[in-house]
Amino acid sequence: MIEAEGLTKHYGTKVAVDNLSFSVRPGVVTGFLGPNGSGKSTTMRMIMGLDYPTRGQVKVNGKSFYDAHWPLREVGALLEARAIHPGRSARAHLLMLAQTSRLPKRRVDDLLELVGLSAVADQRAGRFSLGMGQRLGIAAALLGDPGVLLFDEPVNGLDPDGIRWVRHLLKGLASDGRTVFVSSHLMSEMALTADEVIIIGRGHLIEQTSIDGLLSRSSMQSVRVRSPQIDALRVALEELGATTDSEDDGSLTVRGVDEAAIGDLAGSRGIVLHELSPQTASLEEAFMELTEGSLEYRGAELSEAPLTDGTPS
């Protein structure tokens, strides 16, 4: 269990995290989402005791991380995959960590096998690709068999098979009753992995909810409709207050009314329907809708930002 209460962090005049309160419960995968600069990494660092809060507090299993007797056995974290001495081998890195917590050597070999690094265990970590570094970081997080786990962008640099492996790993850890807290910018992957999400922007909490709850409330929910009388249906829907968009295949995307209302309207007007299918909003759409006002870094459209000054090269 992770509990943050009024968590605040200032860096000079910069407010990175502002009065942030949330809880991460065991048994589920909780996604930690937010735009760049929203305070996610700072929050994770405060959970791990790497940054000290300006105000507020965060507890892991009811106590500060500073009070953990055997930190590696209580909390595991992957916050920076490259936080490894480049001249040390993967095996030596894990052995060093194991010795700090009196863990048996066989645990190192078991973790190297689990993350798929047994064949390169004696190679220098400085030669590892980003994906291999991620695997080694995951092994280090799991080394003490902790009940609380934090992962910051764990699938960076992994190929599709590696991403799927991480997804199943996180779900398996949660199903064992562990607390699993995962930060990621990959919305499609979070939609497949997380059960709940905590969304922040500019250091503030925007939403804490289940994935299903978030998607069901999104205004991006729509209904796809096809009909041989599509023009008459469009007029009737707009009279009802719905918003309609014509698609290239002749169908309509309808927002503002549900499929039951569309079916009732078509029946009352004698309009034949060939398709009436609800379209669930994606996590990316729901996320963008919630965080639109919290973006710190926003790129311009290509038409708004010419790539040249017009001078011939």
GUDRENKE-149958 format. One record per residue (C-alpha): residue number from 1; residue in one letter; x, y, z. Coordinates in nm, 2 decimals. Example, Ala and Ser with C-alpha at 12.3 -4.5 7.8 and 13.67 -1.06 7.14 Angstrom:
BEGIN
NODE   k r      x      y      z
NODE   1 A   1.23  -0.45   0.78
NODE   2 S   1.37  -0.11   0.71
end
This chain:
BEGIN
NODE   k r      x      y      z
NODE   1 M   0.00   0.00   0.00
NODE   2 I   0.13   0.35  -0.09
NODE   3 E  -0.04   0.65   0.06
NODE   4 A   0.04   1.01  -0.03
NODE   5 E  -0.11   1.30   0.17
NODE   6 G  -0.06   1.66   0.07
NODE   7 L   0.26   1.58  -0.10
NODE   8 T   0.44   1.89  -0.22
NODE   9 K   0.78   1.95  -0.37
NODE  10 H   0.94   2.29  -0.46
NODE  11 Y   1.27   2.33  -0.65
NODE  12 G   1.33   2.70  -0.58
NODE  13 T   1.04   2.88  -0.73
NODE  14 K   0.94   2.58  -0.94
NODE  15 V   0.65   2.38  -0.80
NODE  16 A   0.69   2.02  -0.92
NODE  17 V   0.43   1.85  -0.70
NODE  18 D   0.15   2.05  -0.54
NODE  19 N  -0.07   1.91  -0.25
NODE  20 L  -0.10   1.57  -0.41
NODE  21 S  -0.29   1.30  -0.23
NODE  22 F  -0.37   0.95  -0.35
NODE  23 S  -0.35   0.58  -0.25
NODE  24 V  -0.22   0.28  -0.44
NODE  25 R  -0.37  -0.05  -0.32
NODE  26 P  -0.24  -0.40  -0.34
NODE  27 G  -0.37  -0.66  -0.58
NODE  28 V  -0.41  -0.44  -0.89
NODE  29 V  -0.18  -0.27  -1.14
NODE  30 T  -0.21   0.11  -1.09
NODE  31 G  -0.10   0.33  -1.38
NODE  32 F   0.05   0.67  -1.31
NODE  33 L  -0.02   0.90  -1.60
NODE  34 G   0.05   1.27  -1.68
NODE  35 P   0.20   1.49  -1.94
NODE  36 N   0.57   1.56  -1.95
NODE  37 G   0.66   1.79  -1.66
NODE  38 S   0.35   1.69  -1.45
NODE  39 G   0.55   1.56  -1.15
NODE  40 K   0.54   1.18  -1.20
NODE  41 S   0.91   1.11  -1.16
NODE  42 T   0.94   1.35  -0.87
NODE  43 T   0.65   1.18  -0.69
NODE  44 M   0.81   0.84  -0.74
NODE  45 R   1.15   0.97  -0.61
NODE  46 M   0.97   1.10  -0.30
NODE  47 I   0.81   0.76  -0.24
NODE  48 M   1.16   0.61  -0.25
NODE  49 G   1.31   0.87  -0.03
NODE  50 L   1.54   1.00  -0.30
NODE  51 D   1.38   1.35  -0.28
NODE  52 Y   1.24   1.49   0.05
NODE  53 P   0.89   1.66   0.03
NODE  54 T   0.87   2.03   0.10
NODE  55 R   0.54   1.95   0.27
NODE  56 G   0.32   1.65   0.31
NODE  57 Q   0.41   1.29   0.35
NODE  58 V   0.41   0.96   0.17
NODE  59 K   0.40   0.62   0.34
NODE  60 V   0.46   0.27   0.22
NODE  61 N   0.28   0.00   0.42
NODE  62 G   0.21   0.26   0.69
NODE  63 K   0.56   0.40   0.73
NODE  64 S   0.82   0.62   0.57
NODE  65 F   1.06   0.44   0.33
NODE  66 Y   1.34   0.59   0.55
NODE  67 D   1.22   0.36   0.84
NODE  68 A   1.24   0.04   0.63
NODE  69 H   1.48  -0.21   0.80
NODE  70 W   1.55  -0.41   0.48
NODE  71 P   1.45  -0.16   0.20
NODE  72 L   1.52  -0.40  -0.09
NODE  73 R   1.29  -0.66   0.07
NODE  74 E   1.01  -0.42   0.12
NODE  75 V   1.01  -0.19  -0.19
NODE  76 G   1.15  -0.26  -0.53
NODE  77 A   1.19   0.02  -0.79
NODE  78 L   1.30   0.08  -1.15
NODE  79 L   1.33   0.45  -1.18
NODE  80 E   1.63   0.48  -1.41
NODE  81 A   1.74   0.19  -1.62
NODE  82 R   2.09   0.33  -1.67
NODE  83 A   2.16   0.37  -1.29
NODE  84 I   2.42   0.09  -1.32
NODE  85 H   2.80   0.11  -1.32
NODE  86 P   2.89   0.05  -1.68
NODE  87 G   3.20  -0.16  -1.60
NODE  88 R   3.01  -0.40  -1.38
NODE  89 S   2.85  -0.71  -1.52
NODE  90 A   2.48  -0.78  -1.47
NODE  91 R   2.56  -1.07  -1.23
NODE  92 A   2.80  -0.86  -1.03
NODE  93 H   2.55  -0.57  -1.01
NODE  94 L   2.28  -0.80  -0.87
NODE  95 L   2.52  -0.98  -0.64
NODE  96 M   2.63  -0.65  -0.49
NODE  97 L   2.26  -0.56  -0.42
NODE  98 A   2.19  -0.91  -0.28
NODE  99 Q   2.47  -0.88  -0.03
NODE 100 T   2.34  -0.55   0.11
NODE 101 S   2.02  -0.74   0.21
NODE 102 R   2.17  -1.08   0.29
NODE 103 L   1.99  -1.24   0.00
NODE 104 P   2.12  -1.58  -0.13
NODE 105 K   2.33  -1.60  -0.45
NODE 106 R   2.08  -1.83  -0.61
NODE 107 R   1.83  -1.55  -0.60
NODE 108 V   2.05  -1.36  -0.85
NODE 109 D   2.06  -1.66  -1.09
NODE 110 D   1.68  -1.70  -1.06
NODE 111 L   1.62  -1.33  -1.15
NODE 112 L   1.87  -1.34  -1.44
NODE 113 E   1.67  -1.63  -1.58
NODE 114 L   1.34  -1.46  -1.52
NODE 115 V   1.43  -1.15  -1.71
NODE 116 G   1.61  -1.33  -1.99
NODE 117 L   1.97  -1.22  -1.92
NODE 118 S   2.13  -1.55  -1.82
NODE 119 A   2.33  -1.57  -2.15
NODE 120 V   2.48  -1.22  -2.10
NODE 121 A   2.50  -1.22  -1.72
NODE 122 D   2.88  -1.18  -1.72
NODE 123 Q   2.89  -0.90  -1.98
NODE 124 R   2.95  -0.54  -1.88
NODE 125 A   2.63  -0.35  -1.84
NODE 126 G   2.78  -0.05  -2.02
NODE 127 R   2.75  -0.26  -2.34
NODE 128 F   2.38  -0.34  -2.29
NODE 129 S   2.11  -0.20  -2.51
NODE 130 L   1.84   0.01  -2.35
NODE 131 G   1.60  -0.29  -2.35
NODE 132 M   1.86  -0.51  -2.18
NODE 133 G   1.92  -0.23  -1.93
NODE 134 Q   1.55  -0.23  -1.86
NODE 135 R   1.55  -0.60  -1.80
NODE 136 L   1.84  -0.57  -1.55
NODE 137 G   1.66  -0.29  -1.37
NODE 138 I   1.35  -0.50  -1.34
NODE 139 A   1.56  -0.79  -1.20
NODE 140 A   1.71  -0.55  -0.94
NODE 141 A   1.36  -0.43  -0.84
NODE 142 L   1.24  -0.79  -0.79
NODE 143 L   1.56  -0.91  -0.62
NODE 144 G   1.43  -0.88  -0.26
NODE 145 D   1.09  -1.03  -0.34
NODE 146 P   0.92  -0.70  -0.22
NODE 147 G   0.55  -0.65  -0.17
NODE 148 V   0.56  -0.30  -0.32
NODE 149 L   0.69  -0.23  -0.67
NODE 150 L   0.74   0.10  -0.86
NODE 151 F   0.83   0.11  -1.23
NODE 152 D   0.90   0.43  -1.43
NODE 153 E   0.86   0.36  -1.80
NODE 154 P   0.95  -0.01  -1.77
NODE 155 V   0.89  -0.09  -2.14
NODE 156 N   1.12   0.18  -2.29
NODE 157 G   1.35   0.02  -2.54
NODE 158 L   1.18  -0.32  -2.54
NODE 159 D   1.06  -0.50  -2.85
NODE 160 P   0.70  -0.62  -2.89
NODE 161 D   0.77  -0.95  -2.72
NODE 162 G   0.95  -0.78  -2.44
NODE 163 I   0.66  -0.54  -2.39
NODE 164 R   0.41  -0.83  -2.37
NODE 165 W   0.64  -1.01  -2.12
NODE 166 V   0.64  -0.70  -1.90
NODE 167 R   0.27  -0.67  -1.92
NODE 168 H   0.22  -1.03  -1.80
NODE 169 L   0.48  -0.99  -1.54
NODE 170 L   0.31  -0.68  -1.39
NODE 171 K  -0.03  -0.85  -1.39
NODE 172 G   0.12  -1.16  -1.23
NODE 173 L   0.28  -0.96  -0.95
NODE 174 A  -0.04  -0.78  -0.88
NODE 175 S  -0.23  -1.11  -0.88
NODE 176 D   0.01  -1.23  -0.60
NODE 177 G  -0.13  -0.94  -0.39
NODE 178 R   0.16  -0.70  -0.44
NODE 179 T   0.12  -0.32  -0.48
NODE 180 V   0.23  -0.24  -0.84
NODE 181 F   0.26   0.13  -0.94
NODE 182 V   0.36   0.20  -1.30
NODE 183 S   0.43   0.52  -1.48
NODE 184 S   0.42   0.52  -1.86
NODE 185 H   0.34   0.74  -2.16
NODE 186 L   0.23   0.44  -2.37
NODE 187 M  -0.15   0.47  -2.34
NODE 188 S  -0.23   0.17  -2.55
NODE 189 E  -0.01  -0.04  -2.32
NODE 190 M  -0.15   0.11  -2.01
NODE 191 A  -0.50   0.02  -2.13
NODE 192 L  -0.40  -0.34  -2.16
NODE 193 T  -0.20  -0.35  -1.83
NODE 194 A  -0.35  -0.12  -1.56
NODE 195 D  -0.67  -0.18  -1.36
NODE 196 E  -0.67   0.16  -1.21
NODE 197 V  -0.51   0.50  -1.30
NODE 198 I  -0.39   0.80  -1.12
NODE 199 I  -0.37   1.10  -1.35
NODE 200 I  -0.19   1.42  -1.26
NODE 201 G  -0.11   1.75  -1.43
NODE 202 R   0.12   2.03  -1.32
NODE 203 G   0.17   1.85  -1.00
NODE 204 H  -0.20   1.83  -0.91
NODE 205 L  -0.43   1.53  -0.90
NODE 206 I  -0.67   1.53  -1.19
NODE 207 E  -0.84   1.19  -1.15
NODE 208 Q  -0.80   0.86  -0.96
NODE 209 T  -1.03   0.59  -1.10
NODE 210 S  -1.06   0.25  -1.27
NODE 211 I  -0.98   0.22  -1.64
NODE 212 D  -1.34   0.12  -1.71
NODE 213 G  -1.48   0.42  -1.51
NODE 214 L  -1.25   0.66  -1.69
NODE 215 L  -1.35   0.54  -2.04
NODE 216 S  -1.72   0.52  -1.96
NODE 217 R  -1.73   0.89  -1.86
NODE 218 S  -1.53   1.02  -2.16
NODE 219 S  -1.72   1.26  -2.39
NODE 220 M  -1.53   1.08  -2.67
NODE 221 Q  -1.77   0.79  -2.64
NODE 222 S  -1.96   0.76  -2.98
NODE 223 V  -2.19   0.54  -3.18
NODE 224 R  -2.12   0.42  -3.53
NODE 225 V  -2.43   0.42  -3.75
NODE 226 R  -2.49   0.30  -4.11
NODE 227 S  -2.82   0.34  -4.30
NODE 228 P  -2.94   0.37  -4.66
NODE 229 Q  -3.13   0.68  -4.54
NODE 230 I  -2.82   0.84  -4.38
NODE 231 D  -2.91   1.20  -4.47
NODE 232 A  -3.25   1.18  -4.31
NODE 233 L  -3.10   1.02  -4.00
NODE 234 R  -2.84   1.29  -3.97
NODE 235 V  -3.10   1.56  -3.98
NODE 236 A  -3.31   1.38  -3.72
NODE 237 L  -3.01   1.33  -3.49
NODE 238 E  -2.90   1.69  -3.51
NODE 239 E  -3.26   1.80  -3.42
NODE 240 L  -3.23   1.57  -3.12
NODE 241 G  -2.91   1.76  -3.01
NODE 242 A  -2.65   1.50  -3.12
NODE 243 T  -2.32   1.58  -3.29
NODE 244 T  -2.26   1.38  -3.61
NODE 245 D  -1.95   1.33  -3.83
NODE 246 S  -1.96   1.17  -4.17
NODE 247 E  -1.70   0.91  -4.23
NODE 248 D  -1.53   0.81  -4.56
NODE 249 D  -1.72   0.48  -4.58
NODE 250 G  -2.06   0.65  -4.56
NODE 251 S  -2.13   0.58  -4.19
NODE 252 L  -2.19   0.84  -3.92
NODE 253 T  -2.01   0.88  -3.60
NODE 254 V  -2.26   1.01  -3.34
NODE 255 R  -2.19   1.17  -3.01
NODE 256 G  -2.42   1.31  -2.74
NODE 257 V  -2.68   1.03  -2.75
NODE 258 D  -2.65   0.65  -2.69
NODE 259 E  -2.74   0.37  -2.92
NODE 260 A  -3.08   0.31  -2.76
NODE 261 A  -3.19   0.67  -2.83
NODE 262 I  -3.06   0.64  -3.19
NODE 263 G  -3.26   0.32  -3.24
NODE 264 D  -3.58   0.47  -3.09
NODE 265 L  -3.54   0.78  -3.31
NODE 266 A  -3.48   0.57  -3.63
NODE 267 G  -3.78   0.35  -3.55
NODE 268 S  -4.01   0.65  -3.49
NODE 269 R  -3.91   0.80  -3.83
NODE 270 G  -3.92   0.48  -4.02
NODE 271 I  -3.55   0.49  -4.09
NODE 272 V  -3.37   0.16  -4.16
NODE 273 L  -3.05   0.09  -3.98
NODE 274 H  -2.78  -0.14  -4.11
NODE 275 E  -2.54  -0.08  -3.82
NODE 276 L  -2.57   0.06  -3.47
NODE 277 S  -2.25   0.00  -3.27
NODE 278 P  -2.12   0.18  -2.96
NODE 279 Q  -1.75   0.29  -2.99
NODE 280 T  -1.56   0.30  -2.66
NODE 281 A  -1.32   0.59  -2.62
NODE 282 S  -0.95   0.49  -2.61
NODE 283 L  -0.74   0.56  -2.30
NODE 284 E  -0.54   0.80  -2.51
NODE 285 E  -0.85   1.00  -2.60
NODE 286 A  -0.98   1.00  -2.24
NODE 287 F  -0.64   1.10  -2.11
NODE 288 M  -0.60   1.39  -2.37
NODE 289 E  -0.94   1.52  -2.28
NODE 290 L  -0.87   1.53  -1.91
NODE 291 T  -0.52   1.68  -1.94
NODE 292 E  -0.58   1.93  -2.22
NODE 293 G  -0.54   2.22  -1.97
NODE 294 S  -0.24   2.08  -1.80
NODE 295 L   0.01   2.05  -2.08
NODE 296 E   0.34   2.23  -2.01
NODE 297 Y   0.51   2.15  -2.34
NODE 298 R   0.29   2.18  -2.65
NODE 299 G   0.42   2.15  -3.01
NODE 300 A   0.27   2.36  -3.28
NODE 301 E   0.10   2.22  -3.59
NODE 302 L   0.32   2.19  -3.89
NODE 303 S   0.12   2.46  -4.07
NODE 304 E   0.17   2.69  -3.78
NODE 305 A   0.55   2.64  -3.75
NODE 306 P   0.73   2.65  -4.09
NODE 307 L   1.05   2.45  -4.10
NODE 308 T   1.23   2.72  -4.29
NODE 309 D   1.23   3.10  -4.30
NODE 310 G   1.15   3.10  -4.67
NODE 311 T   1.50   3.18  -4.78
NODE 312 P   1.61   2.95  -5.07
NODE 313 S   1.88   2.71  -4.97
end
